[in-house]
Amino acid sequence: MGRGTIKLKTCPVCKKVFAGPPGQTMCWDCQKKVHEMEDKVIAYVREHPHTHVNEIHQETGASFKLIEDLMKKGVFQMSGAEVAYPCKSCGKPIFRGIYCAECLQRLQHDLKKAKKELDQQISSEQKKKGSAYFYSFDEPSAVRSEAKKIKKREQDKDFKPLVEPKSYLGRKIYRDRFDPKDKL
């Protein structure tokens, strides 16, 4: 089947079988009814520019899903109307976004608090385990033991470093270990 081929489908609204192009989800009759309902909602919002979603639903009989779809498309904003809808958290009427200003502040505060707690937890775990990628300069014995391990691996004929050596404070580093040839 090529692009743009008409297929038989079942309308999810009225359950009739219809022939339609790809992307068309409902039959022509139901699609016409939806467009008429959209026009009715848009006309109501133009007459009542500062209204609430519940009022639109009660006055036009349109479903909340249809009203929400029109809001997502920006149809009401294009006409200059402001439609109030409930905040996802507290239900207070809002005109923009998903959350009201108070809920948004609370969520931001909670996120900062959770990030701080997570950072503290990670740092305490790193202190317990020791860092896997960095050895401090106060632990020369640990660095020397790592250097010995690298020397043993270098004696292998097929040894190749994972990464080219980089300079860090005058020392060469292979990935997370010091070059054994450097003087400590």
N, C-alpha and C positions, 0 to 999 in steps of 0.2 A: 504494500500500500504506500502510495506516495504522500507527499506533504499536502495538507489541505483536503484530504479525502473525507468525505462525509461518512459518518458511522451511525449505526443504530444505538440509541442510548435509552435509559429509563429515567424519566424526570423524578427527582427526589421529592418534589412537592406534591404532584398529582398522580404519580406512578404510571403515567402513560408512556408508551414507547414512541420515540420521535427520532427523526434523522437530523443530525446537526454536525457542523464542523468541529474540529478539535478546539477545546477551550469553552465550548458552550455547555453549560451544566444542566440547564433546565429547558423545557419545551418552550415553543414560541409563545403560547398563550400565557404561561406562568411568567415568562420573562416580560411580556407586555404588562401584566398586572404589577410586577415589581417596579417597572419604570413609571407606571402611573402613580404608585404609592410614593416613589421617590419624589416625583413632581409635586404631589400633595404635601409631603413633608417640607420640601424646599419652599413652597408657597406659604405654608404656615409660619416657617421661621422668618421669612422676609416680612410678614405682617407683624410678627412678634419677635423682634431681634434679641431681646434679653429674656430668654425662656429657659426652662429646665427640661431635661430629657423626659421626665415623667409627664410633664404637661404635653409635650409633643406626642408621646405614646397615647395618652388619654384622648386628645383632641383629634388625632388623625387615624388612630387604630394601627399604626405601623409597629412592627416588632422592634424590640430593643436592639437586636442584631442589625437590622436595616439602618436604624438611626446611627449606631456605632460605626457601621461601614461608611456612611456618608460623612461622619465626623473624621474618620481616618483619611478619607479622600480629600478633606479640606473644603468641602462644598459650602459649609456654613461660613467659614472664614472668608472665602472669596466673595460672599454676598455682604460681608461686613457685620454679620450677626454674631452674637456671643451666646453659645448654648452651654448652660451649666449641666454638669454631670457629677456623680458622686466620686469622692476620693476612694481609691482602692483600699485604704487602710481604715479610715474612720467614717466614711460616708458623707462627709461634709461637702456641700456643693462647690465645685471648682470650674474654672473656664479653660485652663491649660494644664498640660502634663497629666501625670497619673496620680500624683499625691498632692495634698494641700501643703502649704508652707510649713506648718507645724510638724506634720508627719515626715516631711522631707528633712527637716532639721533633726528630728529624733533619729531617723534612719542614718543620716550622716554621722551623728554622734555615736550611735551604736556600732557603725562600721569602723570608726576611728578607734573606739574602745577595743573591738575585737582584733583589729590589726595590732594594736599595742600589746594585747595579751598574747597573740600568736608570736610576735617578735620576741617577747620575753621567754616564751616557752622554747622557741628555737634556740635562743642564745644559751639558755640553761642546759638544753640537750647537747649543744656543741661543747659546752664546758665539761659535761660529764664524759662524753666520748672522746673529746679532743678533736681538733680540726683534721679533716681528711686531706685537705689540699694545701695546708700551710703549716710550716713549722716556725715557731718564733725563734728569734736569734738568741734567746736565753737558754735554749736547749741544744747546746752544741753536741752533746753525746747522741741525741736522737738523729741529728743531721749526719754525724759520722757513721752511725749504723746504717742509715739509708745509703750513704755513699759507698759503703762496703758492699751492700746488696747490688747496687748498680754496677760496681766493678766486676762482681761475679757474673752478672748477666752479660757484660761486655766481652768477657772471655769466650762466650759463645761465638762461633763463626758467623751465624746468621743474625746477630744482634743489630737492630736498627732502633734509634730513639723514636718515640712516638711523635715527637714534635721537635722542630729545630730549636736549639738552645736560645733562650732569650736572656737579656741582661736585666737583673733586678738588683738595684743597689750595688752594682759592681760585681755581682756573682751570676754565673750562668745557671739557668734552671731548665731541667727537662720536665715538662708538664708540672709536677708539684714537688720535684726533688732537686736538690742541688747537684751540680756536676761534680763527680768525685775527684776530678783533676784540680779543682779549685782548692786553694789552701784555706783552711778554716782558721 
